[in-house]
Amino acid sequence: MATRIAFFLYGCAAYVLFLGTFLYAIAFVGGFAVPRQIDGPPVDAFLPSLAIDALLLGIFAVQHSVMARPWFKRWWTQRVPWAIERSTYVLCASLALDLLYWQWRPLGGTVWSVDAPALRAAIYAVFAAGWLQVLVMTFYIDHFDLFGLRQVWLHLRGRQYERVAFVTPAPYRVVRHPLYLGFLMAFWAAPTMTVTHLVFALATTAYILIAIQFEEHDLTHEHGASYLAYRRRVPMLIPGLGAGPEPASDTTRPQGAR
């Protein structure tokens, strides 16, 4: 029982760290309320700063993608108990982002700046809507399973873990990756786009597009023809682009649920 309690507390701690990291990300990208932000005066030469930023983004991308792959999880769960596998993934992802916040180097320079108050407000509204969409989508695909709390709770109660049912709720019938779409909205909706922010937005967009290919490869391998049919019916990121007739129901697991 002591081990179960320890695992549960570990999972809760990893979740609390995630919440803090997620909220910090909003302020970091938006440029408000936190000491370390995406923009600011350059403190080092451009190329060394760019190299550090690229390394920080690469660390997160590798961690986030490699630890989510089925082959890694099969190897990892031989060393880490299944009950805390997801919590450990969440913990590592949060730490990778926290490292990025800590060591991020602003590059300076302005690509565009919107001065009209109404237009700036509209852009900030898109920024806020993107982050809200990210959070809401996690609940559509079982927020507590996604961040490891369901696993440690079931283990605490001595119950066998069962994977969440493979379904495509309403937003996943509009685009296959609404969670990633929310991130793109949040990263690109900047009334003042600096060189630093542009590098961040371009790098994260490239990562998202690559990550989608890995995820869809795994989903196709797992679900076969049913996922291929889902891909043909529903566009990847842009609503209405290549969409076919919406199915009455579907049993394909949506993106983001691993």
C-alpha positions in Angstrom: 0.0 0.0 0.0 2.9 2.4 0.7 4.1 2.0 -2.8 0.7 2.8 -4.2 0.4 5.9 -2.1 3.9 6.9 -3.2 3.0 6.4 -6.9 -0.2 8.4 -6.4 1.7 11.3 -4.7 4.3 11.2 -7.5 1.6 11.4 -10.1 -0.1 14.3 -8.4 3.3 16.1 -8.1 4.0 15.6 -11.8 0.5 17.0 -12.6 1.0 20.1 -10.4 4.3 20.8 -12.1 2.6 20.4 -15.5 -0.1 22.9 -14.5 2.5 25.4 -13.5 4.5 24.8 -16.6 1.4 25.2 -18.8 0.3 28.4 -17.2 3.9 29.8 -17.5 3.9 28.9 -21.2 0.9 31.2 -21.8 2.7 34.1 -20.1 6.1 33.2 -21.6 4.7 33.3 -25.2 2.3 36.2 -24.5 5.0 38.2 -22.9 3.4 39.2 -19.6 3.5 38.5 -15.8 6.6 36.3 -15.7 10.3 37.2 -15.4 11.5 35.0 -18.3 9.6 35.8 -21.6 10.0 34.9 -25.2 10.9 38.5 -26.1 13.3 40.9 -24.5 16.6 42.7 -25.2 19.3 40.4 -26.5 22.0 39.5 -24.0 24.4 37.6 -26.2 25.4 37.6 -29.9 22.8 36.5 -32.4 24.2 33.2 -33.6 25.2 31.8 -30.2 21.7 32.8 -28.9 20.0 31.2 -31.9 22.1 28.0 -31.4 21.0 27.8 -27.7 17.4 28.4 -28.6 17.5 25.7 -31.3 19.1 23.3 -28.8 16.4 24.0 -26.2 13.6 23.4 -28.7 15.4 20.3 -29.9 15.6 18.8 -26.4 11.9 19.3 -25.9 11.0 17.9 -29.4 13.1 14.8 -28.9 11.8 14.1 -25.4 8.2 14.7 -26.4 8.3 12.5 -29.5 10.6 9.7 -28.5 9.0 9.0 -25.1 5.6 8.9 -26.8 6.6 6.2 -29.4 5.2 2.6 -28.8 8.7 1.0 -29.1 10.1 3.4 -26.4 7.1 2.7 -24.1 7.6 -1.0 -24.4 11.3 -0.6 -23.4 10.5 2.0 -20.7 7.9 0.1 -18.9 10.3 -2.7 -18.3 12.2 -0.3 -16.1 9.4 2.1 -14.9 6.2 0.7 -13.4 3.2 1.1 -15.8 1.3 3.1 -13.1 3.8 6.0 -13.3 4.9 5.7 -16.9 2.6 8.5 -18.1 3.3 10.7 -15.0 7.1 10.3 -15.8 6.5 11.4 -19.4 4.6 14.4 -18.1 7.3 15.2 -15.6 10.1 15.0 -18.3 8.1 17.2 -20.7 7.5 19.8 -18.0 11.2 19.8 -17.0 12.2 20.2 -20.7 10.0 23.2 -21.0 11.2 24.6 -17.7 14.7 24.4 -19.0 13.7 26.2 -22.1 12.1 29.0 -20.1 15.2 29.3 -17.9 17.8 29.4 -20.7 15.9 31.0 -23.5 17.8 33.8 -25.4 15.9 36.7 -27.0 17.3 37.6 -30.4 15.9 41.1 -30.9 14.5 42.6 -34.1 10.9 43.2 -35.2 9.2 41.4 -38.1 5.9 43.1 -37.9 4.0 45.3 -35.4 0.2 45.9 -35.4 -0.6 49.3 -33.8 -4.4 49.6 -34.3 -5.9 48.9 -30.9 -8.9 47.0 -32.3 -6.7 44.7 -34.4 -4.3 44.1 -31.6 -7.2 43.1 -29.4 -8.5 40.7 -32.1 -5.0 39.1 -32.3 -4.9 38.7 -28.6 -8.3 37.1 -28.7 -7.0 34.5 -31.2 -4.0 33.9 -28.8 -6.3 33.4 -25.9 -8.7 31.2 -27.9 -5.8 29.0 -29.0 -4.7 28.3 -25.4 -8.3 27.7 -24.4 -8.7 25.2 -27.2 -5.6 23.3 -26.2 -6.9 22.9 -22.6 -10.5 22.0 -23.7 -9.3 19.4 -26.2 -7.4 17.6 -23.4 -10.8 17.0 -21.7 -12.3 15.7 -24.9 -9.6 13.0 -24.9 -9.7 12.4 -21.1 -7.6 15.0 -19.4 -6.8 12.9 -16.4 -5.6 9.9 -18.4 -3.6 12.1 -20.7 -1.6 13.5 -17.7 -1.2 10.3 -15.7 -3.7 11.0 -12.9 -6.1 8.2 -13.9 -3.3 5.7 -14.0 -2.0 6.4 -10.5 -5.6 6.6 -9.1 -6.5 3.2 -10.5 -3.3 1.8 -9.1 -4.0 3.3 -5.7 -7.4 1.6 -5.7 -5.8 -1.7 -6.8 -7.8 -1.7 -10.1 -6.5 -2.8 -13.5 -5.8 0.0 -16.0 -7.9 0.0 -19.1 -7.2 2.3 -22.0 -9.7 5.0 -22.7 -12.2 4.0 -25.4 -11.1 5.0 -28.9 -13.6 7.6 -30.1 -13.6 10.8 -32.1 -15.6 13.4 -30.3 -17.1 16.4 -32.1 -14.0 18.5 -32.6 -12.1 15.6 -34.0 -14.7 15.3 -36.8 -13.8 18.9 -37.9 -10.0 18.4 -37.9 -7.9 15.4 -36.9 -5.7 17.5 -34.7 -7.6 20.3 -32.9 -5.2 20.3 -30.0 -2.3 21.1 -32.3 -4.4 23.7 -34.1 -4.8 25.4 -30.8 -1.1 25.6 -30.3 -0.6 27.0 -33.8 -3.2 29.7 -33.1 -1.4 30.6 -29.8 2.1 30.6 -31.2 1.3 32.7 -34.4 -1.2 35.2 -32.9 1.3 37.9 -32.0 0.5 41.6 -32.6 4.2 42.3 -32.4 6.2 39.5 -34.1 9.8 39.7 -33.2 12.6 37.7 -34.8 12.7 35.6 -31.6 9.0 34.9 -31.7 9.2 34.1 -35.4 12.0 31.5 -34.8 9.9 30.0 -32.0 6.7 29.9 -34.1 8.5 28.4 -37.1 10.3 25.8 -35.1 7.2 24.7 -33.2 5.2 24.6 -36.4 7.8 22.4 -38.0 7.8 20.1 -34.9 4.0 19.9 -34.9 3.9 18.9 -38.6 6.6 16.2 -38.1 5.0 15.0 -34.9 1.7 14.5 -36.7 3.4 12.2 -39.2 4.8 10.0 -36.4 1.5 9.9 -34.5 -0.6 9.1 -37.6 1.9 6.4 -38.6 1.4 4.8 -35.1 -2.4 5.2 -35.3 -2.5 3.7 -38.8 -0.4 0.7 -37.6 -2.7 0.3 -34.6 -6.1 0.8 -36.3 -5.4 0.0 -39.9 -8.1 0.7 -42.4 -10.4 2.4 -39.9 -7.8 5.2 -39.3 -7.0 5.5 -43.0 -10.7 6.0 -43.7 -10.8 8.6 -40.9 -7.9 10.4 -42.5 -9.7 10.5 -45.8 -12.9 12.0 -44.2 -11.4 14.6 -41.9 -8.7 17.3 -42.7 -5.5 17.4 -40.7 -5.5 21.0 -39.3 -7.6 23.3 -41.5 -11.3 22.9 -41.2 -13.1 22.1 -44.5 -9.9 21.4 -46.4 -10.4 18.0 -48.0 -13.1 17.0 -45.6 -15.6 14.4 -46.8 -19.0 13.4 -45.3 -18.9 13.3 -41.5 -19.4 9.8 -40.1 -22.2 9.1 -37.6 -19.7 7.5 -35.3 -16.1 6.4 -35.3 -13.9 4.2 -33.2 -10.5 5.8 -34.0 -8.6 7.3 -31.1 -8.0 11.0 -31.5 -4.6 12.7 -31.7 -3.1 13.7 -28.4 -4.2 10.6 -26.4 -1.1 8.6 -27.3 
